[in-house]
């Protein structure tokens, strides 16, 4: 069964450092998403991406965050200068269409010290 | 803003007891999806409800979508240890935005 692949599975970084989280969505999917989940809390929407541009973003997705699809397969989330409160599990998801169900990756756990 | 309220936040049950989680939207939804997240895992899609008043079953799980397409519920009959996890509803607005509930954590008492 096709799956969404995320790397790294866990990253530890110092406050103020830049972090790039990588995702390989399912190959025929057109819509891509990043979500965040702080330990034990709800799944929070960050951003959706379609046709090589951001289609929607939440209040969490401020100027410190950016997304990119540098080639035909990868979808990355960059945090420019990490803060302690950025520590969370980051999930990438993809969907075939905007109305379709989402397939999530296993997540990347980010720990900011 | 647009919200989907999900209750309860936690539910402790004895194995074999039933479990129910409810979602309520402030606005009419085009559809609602349900996801399950096992402890330490990622959300996994369970089902999507589209029609007003729709009821769908998956073995011991029963999903309902309200007549007004503003509320939904998931009921598990005779819970088993494999049901443990957090159940999320996610309501889709007409502009395709998906709004997530806060999740209900199902805990089986030892």
Interface residues (C-beta under 8 A of the other chain):
Chain A: X41 X42 X43 X44 X45 X56 X91 X98 X99 X101 X102 X103 X104 X105 X106 X107
Chain B: X30 X31 X33 X35 X37 X41 X42 X43 X44 X45 X48 X88 X92 X96 X97 X98 X100 X101 X102 X103
